[in-house]
């Protein structure tokens, strides 16, 4: 099965041999966390942009919430977590929190674009 460039980049980011090497100090751990936050935050901003853009195509504020789509996303990221050796439950909780907040943002944007 062919992977998109984004999927290939994500795969490479978590399969690089050095990413799971032990840290020798708390400072090392924090440096890695800071480096990852610098990568994650812009991706979240992009994701939020597209979520808010979706409001343009939804017929009502209530239509912003599509529970079947939420469950589809959750199952997908649980699979990613398993693939990369992370806790699927932890990843699910983080995603559900992000989806809840991004849904609120999309609802606010729906009000703006459908005045």
ABEGO torsion letter per residue (X at the ends): XBBBAAAAAAAAAAABAAAABBBABAAAAAAAAAAAAAAAAAAAAAAAAAAAAAAAABABAAAABBAAAAAAAAAAAAAAAAAAGBBAAAAAAAAAAAAAAAAAAAAAAAAAAAX
